[in-house]
Amino acid sequence: MTVRQVANVVANENHDVTPAPSSPGTLQEAKTAQANAVMNADYQFGANRQNVVPTAPSTVTTGLANSPQYQQALTAARTAFLQQNLGTDPTGNRVFFNNRFNNDAGPRSIGGGQQTVFKQYGPFTIGGGPMYTLIYNNP
Amino acid sequence: MKLAWLGIICLAFAAATAQEVTEREKAEALDCAFHRKEPWVDSSLRPDGTVRFTYLLEPASDENPRTLYVAFWNAAQTEGRLLEFHLSKTAEHKDAVAIANEGSIWDNKGQPDIRDLQGGLYVYQHVKDRLPKLKEQRATVLAIDQMQKTSAVCSSPLDYFGKQESRKAEK
């Protein structure tokens, strides 16, 4: 994937999320972690990525591409690209992420087993309610 | 001219059938979810060894193969488990079924909602938008021991990580 394609995924997956009550920097960290996770999945699974860790499409609408939030996603993807090359990926090679609309940091079910949370970011705001971004340990 | 019309009819038929899931594909998805390893559906949703499920097929897109969403419901069809299957062919032209995502369906003030899918808000909203159609269907009830054994090539994230570990171990 190109950095631009990763940015597109991140922009789609965070559409209209605002940072409050957390700081803008924390939301940017969450997006950068997601960008790293997408890059890790692309590196590990290549063309099979969507069968293992599905995400949003790697294309965006013109409206989103011209928005300030898209620039944040692009910055996140560029930062993640640098971190990948420097060996400072904050996810530690993890590929799974999602959002929860409460403070639950418990494990996620997968195939009759469980997947524990590596890191939780937030709370952020979506649609007037809280939202957290979670990076999971690989199963 | 007749040949051209025949060709158009054949293409239309092929396009139409691509939108439908076949009984074989359904059997393959269930086989992958219940027979190959640990069942992907909680024991609470398979009382007495039976499951209640509804399904929805989505055509292939630029980045995904045909996708079969199967919701396994409780008796009241208010809560359940959703599995996302990606249907494709292997290089050897065998049917391939990938369990690509899963989440828990819950009742959000009378509306079906889903939690804990892999992916961000886009994936969440995409799947959530399909829940009303899944909920309004009449569920098929099937005993797990009556599910067919198939020759489909099944995969899931768990299988894939096993392979990754093997590759690392080989190096």
Interface residues (C-beta under 8 A of the other chain):
Chain A: N12 E13 N14 H15 V17 Q34 Q44 F45 N48 Q50 N51 V52 V53 P54 T55 A56 P57 S58 T59 F96 F97 N98 N99 R100 F101 R108 S109 I110 G111 G112 G113 I126 M131 T133 N138 P139
Chain B: K37 E38 P39 W40 D42 S61 D62 E63 N64 E84 H86 A98 I99 A100 N101 E102 S104 R115 D116 L117 Q118 G119 G120 L121 Y122 V123 Y124 H126 S155 S156 P157 L158 Y160 F161 Q164
